[in-house]
Amino acid sequence: MATHEQRRDFVDKVVLVTGAGSGIGREAALGFARRGALVYAVDVNERGLTETLSLGRELAGMLRTTRVDVSNEPQVGDLMARIESEAGRLDAAFNNAGITGGTHRIEDYPTEDFERVLSINLRSVFLGLKYELPLMLRNGGGAIVNTASVAALTGPGGMSAYAASKHGVHGLTRVAAMENAARGIRVNAIAPGWTETPMVVANSQQNPAFAELARKAIPAKRGAQPSEVADAAIWLCSDEASYLQGHMLVIDGGMTIGGFEL
């Protein structure tokens, strides 16, 4: 099988990746560019984007970075206008930006923090779809992947805002898929489990006992590498996933299998 470096299946394609300043988004932006795409890599963290660009220095000209708050509608609209003006099309989008938020019981969860998590994790996906779909339609279609989580399938205690936002991403993905399947646009989601991103690593350092428990609960006995999750998102955007619509691909090392090991 060809490696990603050998594949060039995204040549002449234009791809948007949000949350590209670290973790899964960074690996996806680099992966799309290595496969020939012109990638618009966006994040609110300019330093992270600079690091992404540095890691992809051999991809000069294939990565265009810009600071965008993807929960801000005018900024998302301006981004889409820039992509249309510079590239004239959008073939794939990976709506990946997100945060975990704090850990509190529902009755103790600060309302402002709850709203912030929903804004960054769910409103951003809605805005992405709202502005990505018209541009894709003008050029005959495309593929969109949204980042949900295993928290879209479970009820992790203390994480009401995160779980609510990711359940929302799952539902929004299914509606967008239903509305656009006959119009040449595929919309799917990924549901990562424990992934060794900077955000998760930082949270693990704050609560090492929980982190160790989580890893032991994973049948694979390890967290995912960001590149493993990014590869799945890239695949969902590729022609190899041409008949997938409204699907949420769980990438969790078996975390949500249930049952027990003999």
C-alpha positions in Angstrom: 0.0 0.0 0.0 1.3 3.5 -0.8 2.3 5.7 2.1 0.8 9.1 2.6 3.9 10.6 1.2 3.5 8.7 -2.0 -0.3 9.3 -2.4 -1.3 12.4 -4.2 -5.0 12.0 -4.2 -5.7 15.6 -3.0 -3.8 17.3 -5.9 -5.7 20.4 -7.1 -8.0 20.2 -4.1 -8.5 23.0 -1.6 -8.9 21.9 2.1 -9.8 23.8 5.3 -8.6 22.5 8.6 -9.6 24.3 11.9 -7.8 23.8 15.1 -4.6 23.4 13.1 -2.3 24.9 15.6 -1.7 21.6 17.5 -2.8 18.0 17.9 -5.2 16.3 15.5 -5.7 19.5 13.5 -2.0 20.0 12.9 -1.5 16.4 11.8 -4.5 16.7 9.5 -3.3 19.9 7.9 0.2 18.4 7.3 -1.3 15.2 6.0 -3.6 16.8 3.5 -0.8 19.0 2.2 1.5 16.0 1.8 -1.2 14.4 -0.3 -1.2 17.4 -2.6 -3.9 19.7 -1.2 -3.7 23.4 -0.8 -4.5 23.7 2.9 -5.9 26.6 4.8 -4.8 25.9 8.3 -6.6 28.0 10.9 -6.5 28.4 14.7 -6.9 31.0 17.3 -3.4 30.2 18.5 -1.0 32.1 16.2 2.1 30.5 17.9 0.7 27.1 17.3 0.1 27.9 13.6 3.7 29.1 13.3 4.9 25.8 14.7 2.6 23.9 12.2 4.1 25.9 9.4 7.6 25.2 10.6 6.9 21.5 10.8 5.6 21.6 7.2 8.4 23.7 5.8 9.0 21.2 3.0 5.4 21.9 2.0 6.1 25.5 1.0 3.1 27.0 -0.8 0.7 24.2 0.2 0.0 25.6 3.7 -1.7 28.9 4.3 -2.2 29.8 8.0 -4.4 32.4 9.5 -5.7 33.3 12.9 -9.5 32.8 13.1 -11.9 32.5 16.0 -14.2 29.9 14.5 -17.0 30.7 16.9 -17.1 34.3 15.6 -19.4 34.5 12.5 -17.8 37.6 10.9 -14.4 36.0 11.1 -15.7 32.7 9.6 -17.4 34.6 6.8 -14.2 36.6 6.1 -12.2 33.3 6.0 -14.6 31.8 3.4 -14.4 35.0 1.3 -10.6 34.8 1.4 -10.6 31.1 0.3 -13.0 31.9 -2.5 -11.0 34.9 -3.6 -7.6 33.2 -3.5 -8.4 29.6 -4.4 -11.9 29.9 -6.0 -13.1 26.6 -4.5 -13.4 24.4 -1.4 -13.2 20.7 -1.8 -12.9 19.4 1.8 -13.2 20.8 5.3 -12.2 19.4 8.7 -14.1 21.2 11.4 -11.9 20.2 14.3 -11.4 23.1 16.7 -12.5 22.5 20.3 -11.8 22.6 24.0 -12.7 20.3 26.9 -13.8 22.9 29.4 -13.7 22.5 33.1 -14.8 19.5 35.2 -17.7 20.2 37.5 -21.0 18.6 38.5 -23.9 20.0 36.7 -25.2 22.0 39.7 -21.7 23.5 40.1 -20.9 24.2 36.4 -20.4 27.9 35.8 -22.9 29.0 33.2 -20.5 31.2 31.4 -18.0 28.4 31.0 -20.8 26.0 29.8 -21.7 28.6 27.1 -18.1 29.1 26.1 -17.6 25.3 25.5 -20.7 25.1 23.4 -19.7 28.2 21.4 -16.2 26.8 20.6 -17.2 23.2 20.1 -20.7 23.4 18.6 -21.4 26.9 17.3 -18.1 26.7 15.4 -19.2 23.6 13.6 -22.6 25.1 12.7 -20.8 28.3 11.4 -18.3 26.2 9.5 -21.1 24.2 7.8 -23.1 27.4 7.1 -20.3 29.0 5.1 -18.5 25.9 3.7 -21.6 24.4 2.1 -22.4 27.2 -0.4 -18.8 27.4 -1.5 -18.6 23.6 -2.1 -22.0 23.6 -3.9 -20.7 26.2 -6.4 -18.0 23.8 -7.4 -20.0 20.6 -7.6 -19.6 19.2 -4.1 -17.1 18.1 -1.5 -16.6 16.4 1.8 -16.8 17.7 5.4 -15.7 16.0 8.6 -16.6 17.3 12.0 -14.8 16.3 15.2 -17.2 14.9 17.8 -15.9 12.6 20.6 -16.6 9.3 22.4 -18.4 11.8 24.7 -21.1 11.9 22.0 -21.8 8.3 22.9 -21.3 8.3 26.7 -21.9 10.5 29.7 -18.5 11.4 31.3 -19.2 12.7 34.8 -18.1 16.3 35.3 -18.0 17.1 31.6 -21.6 18.2 30.9 -20.7 21.0 28.6 -18.2 18.9 26.6 -20.6 16.0 26.3 -23.5 18.3 25.3 -21.4 20.0 22.7 -20.2 16.7 21.2 -23.7 15.1 21.2 -24.7 18.3 19.3 -21.9 17.8 16.8 -23.1 14.3 16.1 -26.7 15.5 15.5 -25.6 18.4 13.4 -23.5 16.1 11.3 -26.5 13.8 10.6 -28.8 16.7 9.6 -26.1 18.2 7.3 -25.6 14.8 5.7 -29.3 14.3 5.2 -29.7 17.8 3.6 -26.7 17.5 1.3 -26.3 13.9 0.3 -28.1 14.4 -3.0 -26.2 17.6 -3.7 -22.8 15.9 -3.9 -21.5 16.8 -0.4 -20.7 14.1 2.1 -20.8 15.1 5.8 -19.4 12.7 8.4 -17.9 12.9 11.9 -15.1 11.3 13.9 -15.3 10.4 17.5 -11.8 10.2 19.0 -11.3 8.6 22.4 -8.3 9.3 24.6 -5.8 11.0 22.3 -2.3 12.3 23.3 -2.9 15.9 22.2 -1.3 18.8 24.1 -4.8 19.6 25.5 -5.3 16.1 26.9 -1.7 15.8 28.1 -2.1 19.1 30.1 -5.4 17.9 31.6 -3.7 14.6 32.5 -1.0 16.4 34.4 -3.7 18.1 36.4 -5.4 14.8 37.2 -2.8 11.9 36.7 -5.0 9.4 38.6 -7.9 9.9 36.2 -5.5 9.7 33.2 -4.1 6.4 34.4 -7.5 5.0 35.0 -8.6 6.1 31.5 -5.7 4.4 29.9 -6.3 1.1 31.8 -9.9 1.2 30.6 -8.8 1.2 26.9 -8.5 -2.3 25.5 -5.5 -1.1 23.4 -3.9 0.0 26.7 -2.7 3.3 25.2 -4.0 6.6 24.0 -4.1 7.4 20.3 -1.5 9.5 18.6 -2.9 12.6 16.9 -1.7 11.3 13.5 -3.8 8.2 13.9 -7.0 10.2 14.3 -6.0 12.7 11.6 -5.5 9.8 9.2 -9.1 8.8 9.7 -10.4 12.3 9.0 -8.3 12.5 5.9 -9.7 9.1 4.8 -13.3 10.3 5.3 -12.6 13.2 3.0 -11.1 11.0 0.3 -12.8 9.2 -2.5 -12.2 5.9 -0.7 -15.1 6.9 1.6 -17.3 8.0 -1.2 -20.5 6.2 0.1 -20.3 7.2 3.7 -23.0 9.8 4.7 -23.8 11.0 8.2 -21.5 8.4 9.8 -19.6 8.9 13.1 -16.4 7.0 13.0 -15.3 6.0 16.5 -11.5 6.0 17.0 -11.0 5.0 20.6 -8.8 1.9 20.9 -11.9 0.0 21.9 -12.8 2.3 24.8 -16.5 2.2 24.1 -16.8 -1.6 23.2 -18.1 -2.4 26.7 -17.9 -5.9 28.2 -14.7 -7.1 29.8 -11.5 -8.9 29.1 -11.1 -12.6 30.1 
